[in-house]
Amino acid sequence: MTWADQVATAYDAGLAVPVTLEEGFGPLAVDVPATHWREAVTLARDVLGCGFFDWLSAVDELDEGFRVLCHLARRPQDGVPLAHLLVRTLLPRDAPVLPSVRDVFAGAGWHERETHEMFGIDFTADGAVLALEPLLLPEEFEGHPLRKDFVLASRVARPWPGAKEPGESDATVGRARRRPRPPGVPDEGTWRP
């Protein structure tokens, strides 16, 4: 029985909802509804033997919402080869909330804090939203820098370090040229108060 067959069989028997398997470039991925996130990760650990938690993060899919991914692995033992599994779910953009898996995998707590800080996704335990402390950003930082709608204002505040045009030097004689805005930075009037 192939790894994909084992995963399909386990999720068909273990979850009360249909899941989607995707075999492509990279590890096998199983898409589950957000309401069954915790059960899907626990099933991967307990039934499929994926006892190695690697990472948890998210991807901003713009209008579709946020895709949260958890990479797990089954270590090779007793002639069973190494197997990887991505457990994925899609959250709505306006209310991204997901049950925590930090008690399923202790290492997931750090990754949930990072995902909360960078994407604004809340994690819950026992029906309450967890108060996650900042991990990488200063306390006064506003926004979520890995969202695609986050404005990279620091690029405008400092001169762009890119290559200069031929003949242009630091000591400009005469009238200075208007500096082009770096890619991805909107007009100043749209993001400054």
C-alpha positions in Angstrom: 0.0 0.0 0.0 1.4 3.4 -1.0 1.8 6.3 1.4 -1.1 8.1 -0.5 -3.3 5.1 0.0 -2.5 4.9 3.7 -3.3 8.6 4.2 -6.5 8.4 2.2 -7.7 5.3 4.1 -6.8 6.8 7.5 -8.6 10.1 6.8 -11.7 8.4 5.3 -12.1 6.2 8.4 -11.0 8.8 11.0 -12.8 12.0 10.0 -16.5 12.5 9.5 -15.9 14.9 6.6 -14.4 14.4 3.2 -10.8 15.5 2.7 -8.8 16.2 -0.5 -5.5 14.6 -1.2 -3.0 16.3 -3.5 0.0 14.5 -4.9 2.3 16.9 -6.6 5.8 18.2 -6.4 6.9 17.8 -2.8 5.2 16.1 0.1 1.7 14.6 0.0 -0.9 17.2 1.1 -4.3 16.7 2.7 -6.8 19.5 2.7 -9.2 19.5 5.7 -12.0 21.9 6.8 -10.9 24.3 9.5 -13.4 22.9 11.9 -11.6 19.6 11.8 -8.0 20.9 11.9 -7.1 19.6 15.3 -8.6 16.2 14.6 -6.7 16.0 11.3 -3.3 16.8 12.9 -4.0 14.4 15.8 -5.0 11.6 13.4 -1.7 12.1 11.4 0.2 11.6 14.7 -1.8 8.8 16.2 -2.9 6.7 13.2 -0.4 7.5 10.5 2.6 7.6 12.9 3.7 11.1 11.9 5.3 11.8 15.2 7.8 14.4 13.9 6.5 18.0 13.9 8.6 20.1 11.5 6.8 23.4 11.1 3.5 25.3 10.9 2.9 28.5 9.0 0.5 30.2 6.6 0.2 31.6 3.1 -1.8 34.7 2.2 -4.1 33.6 -0.7 -5.6 37.1 -1.0 -9.4 36.8 -1.7 -9.4 33.1 -0.8 -8.2 33.8 2.7 -5.2 32.2 4.6 -4.0 28.7 3.9 -2.5 27.3 7.1 0.0 24.4 6.7 1.5 21.9 9.1 4.4 19.8 7.9 4.7 16.4 9.7 6.9 13.4 9.0 6.9 9.7 9.8 10.4 8.6 10.7 11.9 5.6 9.0 11.8 2.4 11.2 11.4 -1.3 10.8 11.7 -1.1 7.0 9.1 1.6 6.7 10.5 4.5 4.7 10.5 8.2 5.7 7.2 9.8 4.7 6.1 13.5 4.7 2.7 14.9 5.1 1.3 18.5 4.8 -2.0 19.0 6.6 -3.6 22.1 5.2 -6.7 24.2 5.8 -8.2 27.4 4.4 -9.4 30.2 6.7 -11.5 33.2 5.8 -9.7 36.5 5.5 -12.1 38.5 7.7 -12.0 36.1 10.8 -9.0 33.8 10.7 -9.3 31.6 13.8 -8.0 28.0 14.2 -7.9 25.5 17.1 -4.4 25.2 18.6 -2.4 22.0 18.2 0.2 23.0 20.8 -0.9 20.2 23.1 -0.7 17.7 20.2 2.8 18.8 19.3 4.6 20.8 22.0 6.8 22.5 19.3 3.7 24.0 17.6 3.4 26.7 20.2 6.3 28.7 18.9 5.0 28.4 15.3 1.5 29.4 16.3 2.9 32.5 17.9 4.9 33.4 14.8 1.9 32.7 12.5 -0.3 34.9 14.7 2.2 37.7 14.7 3.0 37.6 11.0 -0.5 36.9 9.5 -2.9 37.9 12.3 -4.4 34.4 12.6 -5.8 33.6 16.1 -5.5 30.3 17.8 -8.0 28.9 20.3 -7.9 26.4 23.1 -11.0 25.3 25.1 -13.1 27.8 23.1 -11.0 30.9 24.1 -8.6 32.8 21.9 -5.1 32.4 23.2 -3.2 35.5 24.3 0.0 35.0 22.3 3.0 37.2 23.2 5.0 38.9 20.4 7.9 36.7 19.3 9.8 38.6 16.6 8.4 42.1 16.3 8.5 45.0 18.9 5.5 45.4 21.2 4.5 48.7 19.5 4.5 47.3 16.0 1.2 47.5 14.2 0.1 45.2 11.5 1.0 41.8 10.2 4.0 42.0 7.8 3.5 38.8 5.9 0.1 39.7 4.7 0.1 40.7 1.0 -1.8 43.9 1.8 0.9 45.1 4.3 2.6 48.3 3.0 6.4 48.2 3.2 6.7 51.8 4.3 10.3 51.5 5.4 11.3 51.3 1.7 10.0 54.8 1.2 11.5 56.2 4.4 15.1 55.3 3.4 16.7 55.8 0.0 16.4 52.8 -2.3 19.8 51.0 -2.3 19.4 49.8 -5.8 21.8 50.4 -8.7 22.2 54.0 -9.9 21.7 55.1 -13.5 24.8 55.6 -15.6 26.4 58.9 -14.9 24.5 59.4 -11.7 26.6 59.7 -8.5 26.1 60.6 -4.9 27.2 64.2 -5.4 24.6 65.3 -7.9 25.4 68.6 -9.6 22.5 70.8 -10.7 18.9 69.8 -10.4 18.2 66.4 -8.7 16.2 63.8 -10.4 13.0 62.5 -8.9 13.7 59.1 -7.2 11.5 56.3 -8.5 9.4 54.4 -6.0 10.5 50.8 -5.3 8.2 48.1 -6.5 5.2 47.4 -4.3 5.2 50.7 -2.5 2.0 52.7 -3.1 1.7 56.5 -3.6 2.6 58.3 -0.4 -0.8 59.9 0.0 -2.5 56.5 0.2 -0.7 55.1 3.2 0.5 58.2 5.2 -1.9 59.8 7.7 
